[in-house]
């Protein structure tokens, strides 16, 4: 105790409980920095942000790093790899017609032909789709989901990041309970953090009816499996292996009022790939494999082809993020336009380079973001990227009427991307996401028209706007830009 007292005296500090705690936190922060450097190898901006955070706020920084910052998923990669191998082998035997009937239309638009070992797990082959229909508001989307639920006869599989314990959440819970009582297999997988309010007693009516409700990656603070920072952000519904939904809408009242979002209703062979994604996540969460012939019915494979679809399922359990890399490849292939709609804007250097060099090639690059955001800090961080993007010739628009939650990429006249991934570090490195790359001119034209309509309800951000920004706001944006790798 005497050496510590002497140290405090030499520093000019009074030995109090607070100063002792601060000193201990500083020491722990210094010993934590090597862990940051090792865990964030190859990510210098993220490593720098964490290091500065540890130095500036050692108490909060140390707690945040050891609770959410470390790559806890590395300890689970082996388990997930085993689960994925079992699911993949099982589904390969169930759906030979899907694999042998691959569609090659995306080969030139999204040329992913040779992938590193382990990377192919999240990159599905291009296949046909009998139906691809886009829904651009909550009411239309929920009506389609209700119809799919009501028509199910064998099984219903749902995976959502957020399921609100509100009137909309109760409505869907009760619809599923009714189907479960009629003998339909109902399985619901919810992210443990995003749907924390719905995972308790709220779902008991569905459980009592025979439905299964499971959490994905529960946050158990006293166990080594804590993984707060790695969430399942996917939104999927599958009915009888014949019809499926994938997109950006969660289950909650906000989507019926002032939120704008986008989802796809899909039919055809692509549904089997969504089924595999769900089964993979279900096995990882519960340890039980869902490999049954009825999950891939032959009627899901028949019929005319409306579009070509390729699913990309990225996540933090892979060395390279398939979502990020697929977006990068598509951006480098574009020749006419890249139109992006994203609620959160934090592009890394690779994506910025892809968009900037697209402008060099004469590509029309536009980014639509919300003027009203549900995550204020993320919006401030996003605006910190405006100067560099505008200087590159990229046009930026802020949507005014409501919260814009749409995730959409439009490449040229054929390729459209709809899914759960945002244009930010969390979607590209930390979350489990699913994106549907669709080659279909009518769909692209319809989504392009909607995009233009949204631009008409937006204000374009100019260089003059950025230069008029006050010093305090510039400082806030610069600070959030520094922290954007953590968001």
Helices and strands as residue ranges (DSSP letters): H 2-11, H 17-39, H 44-56, H 58-64, I 65-69, G 72-76, H 77-94, H 96-100, G 105-107, G 119-122, E 127-129, E 131-135, H 138-151, E 155-160, H 167-181, E 185-191, G 201-203, H 204-208, E 212-216, E 236-239, E 243-247, G 253-256, E 259-260, E 263-267, H 270-286, G 293-296, G 298-300, E 307-314, H 322-333, E 337-341, H 349-360, E 364-370, H 376-383, H 386-391, E 395-399, E 403-404, E 408-411, E 415-419, H 425-425, I 426-430, E 433-439, H 441-456, E 458-461, H 463-467, H 471-483, G 484-486
